[in-house]
Amino acid sequence: MTYDLFKFKFIKRSTKNIEVSSRKSEFDSISLFSGGLDSFGGSYFLLRNGYNPLFVSVNHSKIGKVLSKLYEVLPEGSSREITVKHAFKAAEYTQFSRSFLYLSFASAVAIAHEINKIFIPENGIIARQIGLKAGRYGTRTAHPMYLEYFNDLINSLFPEYKIKVENPFSYKTKTEIVKEIEDKERIKDTISCGHTLDLTFIGKTKIKHCGMCIPCLIRTIALVASDLPNVDEMLNVYFNPFLDIDFSNPRKVVAKNRIMKRRYRDALANVLDMLRLAYELKQMSYEDIVLLYPEFLDVNVYRLYKKFAQNLLRTVDYFSERNPTLKLVSERFTQ
């Protein structure tokens, strides 16, 4: 997940009698609540399906303001916020290992409340990122294999608690998650972008999404495909690749500053990779496409990506009216 090699060395503790403060909780599960659209949709989904979750958030940077607005929708007393204060100036911009941190916090809260079920709501596309060459820069926060490994680790350390982490949206697109949210106006208060710090650096503090990273692209596709009446306002992006890239001359970088120029190449690559996969799913037989993408041997994953492809092509149609060069991409992949 991080492209690093970790070696854990466990040291036998010298103190024998350590009391762990825990109590039986009125909650039946833990749900990570990040301030993003997926975890926000997860709150509606879990409550609607009869769960009584304790929502756990990790507050760092400026995410606290986002969380405070979204807490208003949650049942009173059902949220716990863990504040992380940095006592050093070093930064790790990839955030590859963030889900290990978040799930570790969630596990600690679960043990303290004697809860054995943890939810990490994440759409199945962002969890897997199949077909994205630049997807190596994605966090894969809830990849099924990673969650399986984490479950093995936490249950090796604390076998008596029988903790299980699962993703309730593993086979859902972000468009389907949008449908779970009753108060659609609240979507504009969520943040899915992984590069909000970049926007701060260039003085765009009122813009919540760069528009260029993989989470932003998938968010754009989901909101457009959901037919929201005020979708352009909801997007709130600094750069919209579907509108702002001239696909007749894609090498012409139109980003106006150094930071976003660096993001431009990945944004272009990701859009083209997504479109290539969408047209392959549209044109190829199941027998042929599984040879290119073995992950589709799981029929549920194949169906997930078929739905995503349809949402993406609807997004292309939507923006083609304002950016006719998008049609050139369609022609390229249908020849």
N, C-alpha and C positions, 0 to 999 in steps of 0.2 A: 504494500500500500504506500509506503514512503520511499521505496527504492533504496532503503538502507538495510543493513544487516544488524539486527539487534541480538545481543546475547544477555540473557537475564541470569543473574546469580543471586539465589535466595540464601540469606544468612539465617541460621537458626537463632531464634531470640533467646536471650538469657533469662528474661523475666518469665516466670511460670504462670502466675495467676493474674491475667489481665482481664478485667471486666469490660465487656462490650455493652454499651448502653443501647438497648433495643426495646421496642414495645410493639405490641400488636396494633396495627393501624386500621382505621376505618376504610382506608383506600385498598383497592384490590390489585392495583398495578401502578407502575411508573411510566410516564410518557415524557420523552425529551421534548422540550419546547424552546426552540431556537430563535423564534421571531421570524422565521421563514414561512413561505406560503404552505409548504407541505406539513410542517408541524402544526400550523394553525388549522389546516384542514383536518389533520389528525385528531385535534380536540373535538371537532364536531362529529367525526366518524366514531370515535370511541364512546363518547357520551350517548350518541344515538343508538349504539349497539349494546347498551346496558352496562358498560364498564364504569367504574368509579375511580379514575386515575388521579394520581398525584403528579402534577406537571412540574418537571425539574428544568430550570434554565441555568445556563452558565453566563453570567454577566461580565463582559469584558469590553473594552473600548467604548463605543457609543451605543452599543446595542441595548443598554438599559432603558433609553428613552423609547425605543421601539417596543420593548417588552411591556413597559408600564401601560401603553395604550392597549395592547392585546390582552393583558390580564383582565381588563374590564369585561371581556366576553366569558371568561372562565368562571365556574362556580366559586363562590366566596370561600377562601381558605384552602383552595386546592392547588396552590402554586408554591414552590420553594425556589429561591434564587440563590445561586452560589456565585459570589463575587470573586473574580480573579484580579488581583492587583499586581502589576509588574514592577518589581524592584530593580529592574535592569533595562538597558536600552537595546539589547540585541533583539532582532526580529527574524522570524522565519515565515516568509511570505507564502509558501505553498500551502500551508495548513494541512498537509497530507495526514498528519497524525492526530488531528483534532478529534476525530470520533473515538480514538482510544482514550483521550482525556475525558470526553463527555460521558462515554459509557462507563468509565471508571467511577466518575462522580455519581452517576445514576445507580451503579451497583452499590456504592457506599450508602446511599439514601435507602435503597431497597433493603439492605441488610439491617439498617437501623430501624426500619419500620416492619421488618419481617414480611416483606413482599417478595415474591419470586418471579413475577412477570414484568419485563421491561419492554416498552415499545419505542422504536425509533422510526417515526413516519418519514418515508422518503420515496418519491416516485421511482418506479422500476427502471426508467430510462437513465436517470442520473446515477442510480445505484450501480448500473452495469456499464453504460457508455460503450456499447458495442459499435464497432465500425468507425470510431473516432480516432484518427491517427494522433491528433493533438490531445486526445483524451488522457494521455499520460499525465497531463497537468491537472486532471480532476482528482477530487479527494476520494471518490468511491466510498463515501461515508458508510453506506449500508449495503455493500456488495454481499450477496448471500454467503459466499465463501468466507469473507472476513467475519461476518456475524457468527458463522459456525465455529471459526477459530477462537473468537472471543468467548463464546459460550464454553468451549472446551477449557480455556484458560481459567475463567472465573470459577468454574465448577471443580477444577483441579485444586484451586486455592481454598474454596469454601464449599465443599461438597454437601454439607448439611443444609444449605439454603436452597439448593436445586434451582438456581436462577436461570431463566431463559430469556434471551433477547430476541425479539422478532420484529420484522418490518411489516406492518399491516397493509402497506401499499406496494409490496414487492412486484405485483402484477398489474398495477394501475399506472396510467399516464397522468401527467400533471393536469391535463384537461379534466380527467375524471375527478381529481382531487378538488379542483375549482368548484365542481358541481356539489361537493360535500358541504361547502361553505354557505350558510344561509344568508349571512349579512355580507353581500358581495362588496359593499363600499369599504369594508374593513381590509380588503385585499391591498389597497394602496398603502396601508400602514405596515405591511410585511416587507421584509428585505430578504431576497434570495441571493444577492450578488456576493461574490467572494472577494471583490476588490474595492470595497467602499473606501478603504484607506487611500487608494489612488485618487479618488474623487476629491478627498479632502486636500491632498497635495496640490491639486490644480485649482482649488478654490470653488469647486462645485458642490458645496455642502447641502444645497437644497435638492440635489438630484440623488436618488437612492440607488440607482443601478447603472453600472458601466455600459451594459447592453452587449458586451463583447465576449464575456466569459461563457462557459458552457451552461452554468445555472441560469444566466440571464437569457441566453438563446432559448432554452427550453421553457423558461417562464414566458417569453414573448409568444412562442408558439401556442402555449396553453391558453393564454389570455385571448389571443386572436381567435383560436378555434372554439372558444367558449361563447363567442358571439355576444360579448359584453357591450352594452350600449356606449360606454365611455372608455373604450379600450385604449385609445391613444393617451388619455390622461392617466389611466392605470399603469401603463408601461413605465413612464417616468425614467427614461434611459438617456444617458449622455450620447451614445452612439448606437444607432439601429442598423446593423449590417444589411438587413433586408431593404432598407431605404437608402442608406448612405454609401453603400459600395456600388461603384460603377462596374458592373459585371462585363461590360464590353471592353474595359481596360482595368482589370482587377489589380494589376501591379501598381497602379497609381494610388499611393497612400494618401487618404484624405483626412486622416486624424491630425489634429492641429497642435499636438504637443508630444514631447518625447515619450512620456509614459504610455499614452494611448497609441502611439505609433508602434510601440513594442507589442501591444495587444492586438493590433490590426491583423497581423499575419495569422495569428491563431484563430481570430474570429473568421477570417476568410476561409482558412482551412477547415474549420468546424462546420461552417455553412455548406461548403462544397461536399464534405464527407457525409453530412446528414442528407443532403439532396441525392447524392449518389446511392446511398443505402435505400432511401425512399423509393427511388425509381427501380432499383433492383427488386425490392419487395413487391412493387406493382407489376413488374414485367416477368419475373422469373418464377418458375415452378418451385414448390416446396423442396422437391428432391434436389434441384440444382442449387438452391440458395444455402441449404445446410452444408454443402461442400465448401462454401466460402465462409460461412459463419456457423461453426459447430454448436454454438450456444443455442441455436434455433432447434436443435434436437428436442429440447424441452418445448413442447407445443405451446405451453402457456407463454413462454418468452417470445415465441414467434408471433402469436396473436397480439401480444403487447406491442411489439414493434410494427405490426401491420396497422394498428390503431394510431400509433405515433406518426407513421408515414402519411396517413390520411390527414392528420392534423397539420403536419408540416406543409403538405401540398395546398391545403386550404389557406395557410398563412402566405404562401407564395402568391396565390391568386389575389389575396387581399391587398398585398403591397405592390403587386405588378401594375396596378393602375397608376401608382405614383412613381414607380421605378420600373419602367418598361424593360430595362436591361436584365431583370430577373428572368424574363422569358427566354433569354439567350441560354441561360443555364438549363432550362427545361429542354430546349432544342438539343443542347449538347448531350444530355443523358438519354434522350429518346431516339437518337440516330442509330 
